[in-house]
């Protein structure tokens, strides 16, 4: 056979593979149109790190019989919100948040199964295996309101930010892609939930998704009627220069009998991939006991520990007063039991009195605000009156040597009511 003939055979084979790959990609996108949804969320009373207003995102159907849809927590809202869902070409229907995770950026919505169109299909999830870098993927969603749109890339790697494990991809993600599926282009299985990306001004092709393997644990527990909320751990891990490496930095309570500062986590229940906080929590969800393999003084040891009963669940609670929301903070650096300002509405009484979000309310008319119950009782008693709030305001180091300053500011107390994760309580 001549060299030219051999070259032509190779060229034809490559063309057939390319056509086959392209045809399968078209099939993947066609199926994504059937299980992907549009989501509109409206938030009137936001807790910290969220804003008042309407947001748009994506999600995908995972259980037709139950009416379950997976999306991001930041799409569904961690604050009280009204959520609506629409399948391709269908009207919007009301959705209920049945679970919002306080670690992963994940929420599970439920709609009436009867409202799901006959053409809709359950998404197929890749729950069984890991996600090797270089794997081709398709990100699906509604970027900048361009409905049901696909972009292509690869899995660039697995990264950990603030303990949360994320898939890195160079598939383009824009506002509106959040909550949509990241799909393996070769199998059609969903490997992640699109989350966010770096600004195009700062970086190119740096986008992230929640690994679907971690979401599968949550879904399985919900189906069993168990609480999938992650436990609140009596241990903190130090960040190192390497991804997927856990070193004990702080430990308290019962766990201090088994852990020492400086211990390195090698495995959880024999799983040596459990070297991020996300993986540790994944192994503990819905369980009573867990076994750690640790390295101490150069030797490997085993520690069997009880899973804490206290859950890191979405139980947010606050008080609305004069256009602002005050309640316990949920960030790790906040002081437990202390009351902080989460939100101030524009042109409200609190806004005009020059209150600011992030300030700690230390007292009202001399009464220390050291619990939610005290806050609510005091404000209800002060309704219709002028009260003096003592506030602690944090400053950056560049603004002076003091980290905090204290201010006494007066405010007319009006419109006092409770705000919970389920809405307002008159």
N, C-alpha and C positions, 0 to 999 in steps of 0.2 A: 504494500500500500504506500502510495506517495506521501511525502510530508504534507502536501497541500490537502490531500484527502483526510489525513489524520486530523489536521487542524480544523477542517470543516466539521468533522464529526464531533470534536470537542466543543466547537462553537454552537452547533445545533443542540447538543446535550445541555449546555449552559443556558441556552435560550428556553428550552423546555422546562428546566428547573425554575428559571426566572418567571415564566408564565404561570407555572403551577403555584409558586410562592405568591405571586400577585393575585391569582384567583382565590387562594385561601384567605389572603388578607382582606379581600373584598367580602368574603363570606363572614369573617370575624366582625367586620364593621356592620354588615347587614344584621347580624345577631345582636350586636350592641344596641342598635336602634330599637330592638324589641324589649330589652330589659332596662335600659337607661331611662331615667326620668329627669324632669326639670323640677327644681325646688325653689319656692319663694318663702322667705322667713321675715316676719315683722317683729321687732323688739321695741317695746315702749318703756320698759323699766330695766335697764341693763345693770348687771353687776360688773365688777372690775374686769378690765381687759376686753370689754365689749362695748358697742356703741348703740345708741338709739337710732332706729331706722329700718330700712328694708334691704335685705340681701338676697342675691340669686346664686344658685349653685346647682350641683347635679347629685344624683344618687343612683342606686341600681337595685332591682328586685332580687331578693334571695329566697323568699318563701311565699309562693303564691297563695297557699292555703291559709297561712296566718296573716298575709298582707304585709310582710316585713320588707322594709327597704333600708339599705345601708347607706350612710353618708358620713360627712365629717361632723364633729361636734361643733366646729365653728360655723358650719352651714346651718345646722338645726338650731344653734344657740344654746349656750349654757345658762343663759338668763331665761325668765319666762318669755315665751314667744308663741306666736301663731304660725303654723307651718302648713303649706299647701304643696301638693304634688301633682305633676301632670306627665302622663305618658305621651309618646310621640303622636301628635295630631289629636290629642284628647283634651277635654277641659280639666281645669284644676279641681282637686278634691281635698278636703281637710285631712290632715295627718296628725297623729298623736306621737309624742316622744315616749317610747317605752324604756329606753335606756340611753344614758349619756355617760361616757367614760371620763374620769377625771385625770387619767394619765395619757391614754391614747387619744388622738383626735378622731374619735369615732362616736357615732350616734346611730341608734336603731329606731326607725320610725315604723308606725303601723297605720295602714289605711284599710277601709272596708274591702274585703276580698271581692265583693260583688262589683266594686268600682274598677277593678282591674280588667282591661280589655282582653278579649279572647286571644288576640294576636300576641300578647305579652308572654315572655318566657322567663323562667328563673335563670339567673346568671350562674355559670359553672365556676366554682372557686378552687384555686390551687392550694388546698389545705395540707397536702401530704409532704411536700418537699421544699427545699430551700431555693434561692433565686441566684443563680450564678451570674457574675458580672459578664457582660457581653451578650446576654440574651436579648433578642429583639422584642420590643414591646410597642403597644399602641395605646396612647392616652386618649380617652374619649370623654366628651362633655360639651359644654356650651360657652366657649371662650368669647368674652365681650359680646354676649347675647347672640353669637353665631351658633344656632341650635344644631345639636347632634353632629359634632365635628370631630374628626380624628387627626391626630398627629403621631408621627412615628419616631422611634429612637431605640436606645438600648438601656439595659440596666447597667449603670456605671459603677455601682458598688452599694454597700450597706454602711450607713453612718449612724452615729448616736449623738443626739443633741439634748442636753439636760436630762439624760437618762432614757429618752425616748428613741427607740430604734426606728429608722426610716430607710426606705429604698431611695437611692439616688438615681435619677434618670436624666438623659438629655432630650427626651421627648418634650416638646414645648407645652408648658402649662401657663395659663393666663386666668384672670378673674372669670369665673363661670365654670372652670374645669374642676374646682374643688368639690370633693365628694364623688366624683365620677370614677369609673373603673380604669385601672392600668392593666392592660391585657397582654398576655404572652402571645406574640404574633405567630408562633409556630404551633401552639396547641389550642388557642382560643380561650384558655383558662385565665381567670382574673388573679393577678398576683399582688395587687395593691389598690389602695384608695388614694387618688390624687389629692395632695394637700396644698402645696405652694411651691414657689420658686424664688430665687434671688432676682432682684430687679435687673432688667436687661441693661441698665446703665452701669451696674456694678459687675455683672458676670454674664456669661453666655452658657446656656445648657446646664444650669445647676438647679434642678427641680427635684421634688421629693414626694414620696407616697408612703402611707402606712402599710406595712406588710400584711397581706391578707391572712397569712398563717396565724398571726396574733389575734385577728378579728374572728377567725373560725372558733377559737376557744370561747370567746364571748358568746357567739351564736349557739354553740353546742350547750353551754350551761343554761342559757335562757330557754332552750327547748326542753331541758330537763327540769325546768322550774326552779333552778338554783340562781342565787345572786352572783353575778360575775364580777362585781365591783372589786378592785384590787385592795388588798389589805394595807393598812397604814403601818409601815415598818418602823421598828425601834432602832434602825440602823441607817447611816448615811454612807455613801460611797464617794471616794475621792476620784476626781478626774485625773487621768494620766495623759502622757503624750501619745498614747496608742488607743485606737478604737477597740471596743469590745474587751475592755480590761477593767475589772472591778477590784478596788482595794478598800477595805473597811477603814473609815475615817472617824466614825462615832457610833457607839452602840450603848444601849441602855436596857434596863429591865432583865427579863429572863434570858434574853439573847446574849447579854454580857457574860453569862456563864459558859457560853460555847464559842463566842467570837472574841478576838482581840484586835485592837487597832493595828493595822498593817497586814492583816490576813488578806490573802488574794483568793478570790473565788475562782475555782477551776471548773466546777460543774454543779448543776442542780438536778437531783434525782438521776444522776448519771448522764445528763445532757450537757456535753461540753460546749455547746453553742450558747449556753445561758450565761453570757458574759456581758450583758447589758441589763439595766434595771427593768426594761420592758420584758426581757426573757425571764428574769427572776420572778416578776409579778405574774407572768403568764403561767409559770409552773405552780403558783400558789392559788390562783383563782379557783374558788369552789372547793378547796381542800383544807384538811385539818393539820397535816403534818408534811414536812419537806426535809430532804436530806441534802446537805451541802458537802461538796468536796472542796477543801481549802488547802492552800499552801502556807505553812508557817515554819519559819526558820529553815527553809529549804526542804522540808518534808511534807508529804501529802497526808492530810487527816480528814476524818469524817465528823460531821456535826449534824445531829438529828434535832430539828426544832419544830415547835408548834407554830402554826400559822396564826397570827394575831386575829382576835375576833373583830376588832375595830376596822371598819371598812372605809376606804377613801372614796366615799360615794358622793353623788351630786345632791347634797342636801343644803342648798343655798337659801339663806334667809336674811331679810333686811327690813328696814323701816323707811318708808317714804315720809319726808317732812319738808314742806315748803319748797318742793321742787328738787330735792336731792334724796339719794338713797344712802343710808348708813347701815353698816353691819360688819360682821367679822370678815377679815381679809382671808383670802384663800391661797396667797402666795407663800412659799416656804419661809421667806425671811420675815413675815409679819409676826407680831406677838400674839400668841393664843389668847382668846378671850377679849382682846381689845377691839374697840369699834372704830372703823375707818369710813371715810366718805368714798363711795364707789362711783357715784354719778351725780352731776348737777345739770339740770336742764337749762337751756339758754333762756335768758330774760326772766328766770324764776326769782322768787324772793331770796333764795340762797345765793344765786348768781349775783344779784344786785348787792347783797351783803358782803361780797368778796370772799366767799368760802371757795375752797378748791378741792378737786378730787385728790385722793391720796392722803389727805390730812387725817390725823387721828383725833377723834372726839374724846378728850380725857374726862370732861365733866360738863354738866349742865346745871347752872345755878348752884354750884358747889357740890352737886351729887356726882360721885365718881361713876363713870360709865364703864363698868367692868363685866357686864353681861348683857346679852340681848334682852332678857326679861326686864332688867333695870332701865334700859334704853327705851323700850316700848312703853312701860308704865310711866316713866317721867315725861315723855313727850305727850302722851295722852292727857296727863294732868295739866300740862302747860298749853294745851290747844287754845288758841285765841289770845294768848298773852305774848309778851316780849320776854325772851329767855336769853341768858348770857352763856354762850358756849366757850369753853376753854379748849383750844385746838393746839395740837403739836404738829408743826410743819417741818418736814425734812429738807435739808439743804445739801447741795453738792459741796465737796471739799474746797473747790475753787472759790466758793462764795464766802469763805471764812473758816475759822478754826472749829466752830461749833457745828455739829451735825444737825441739831434740832433747835428750833426756837418755839416759844409758846405765845399764843395770842388769845386775847379775850374779845369776842365779837358777839354782838347782839343780833337776834333774829326773831322775826314774828313767826310763831309756830302755827302752821296751818296744814290742812290736808294730811293728817297722820293716818297711815294704814300700813299693814304688813305686806311684804312682797316675798313670795317663796318661789321655788322652782316650778310650782304649778300655777302661778299667777298671783293676783292680789287678793288680800283678805280684808274686807272692809272693817 
